Amino acid sequence: MRREEKRTVFGITLSKRGWNNVLVYAVLLLMVLLWFSAPSSERTFKEDAGDNAVMLLPNSSVLDSILIDDQTIEKTDAGWRCAAPCSLSAQQANALASSWQNLKIKATDRQPENKLVDVYLNFADNQHARLELFLEPQLLLRLPQQDKVFEPVGVTIEQLVGR
C-alpha cells in the first residue's frame, strides 16, 4: 500500500477504507446508544394522555350560552340564567355553567355507546362547538368535528346536564 493511501489519526495508521469502516461503526454505535437511552415517544404519549387531564375550554374563551336538549342557559350581567321554558333555578344554571367552564378531560380509547344528548356551546366571538355526551360504558364526551373521545374528570352527568 502506498503512503498516500494511509492516514494517521491519534497515532493510529489505517487506510482510507479502514477509517471509513471506523466511522461507520462509530455512527452505528452512537445510534444504538441513543435508541436505547431515549424514552419511546409512543409510550411517553400514552402515559401523558392517561395521567394528565386538560381543560376542555381554554382560559381565553368566553362562554356565552349552553344549549342542552330544550334548555338554553345564557350568560347575563348578573350571572347565568335559564331561558324559558326551563326548569333550572338561577343557582342551578350558575352551577351548570361553572361545570362546563371548568371541565377537565383526558383522552381515552373507549368507544362510546348509548348517546345521551348533544351539547352546543356558543362563545362570545361567534364561535360554536358541538359535543356529544354518552353514558355507556361510562360518562364519555366526544368531539364529532375531531372524532376524538374524552373522559370527563371529576364531574357527574347531573353536573353537566342539569338533571
C-alpha angles and dihedrals in degrees: 000000000000123000095244090059092060128079128196119209122171089349094305116119117204136152120261088257091051092052090049089054091050091052093048093051092045091053091047091050091050091050092051091049092050093045094056098036097050118078117247110262092216092053092046092051092051092049092049093047093049098045106035124067119200132202115264092214121043117235090246094062119094112210111217105175143353123213117198116171105307095341122097119192111196132191115239134175090263095048131272127337135180114241116229130299091046138126098205123104121224090259092052091047090052091049091048093050091046090052091055095043093051098036115139120199138185129200119257137185094217118118114231123232134177102037112220105188147333116244122202119200117196121196132205093249091061092260120139134199130192121205132181122216120207131189101197132106082000137320105312134169123208128196101210094193090060096027090227127140124215137182115227111231123223099354136101129221089252091059091052100041102030097233 
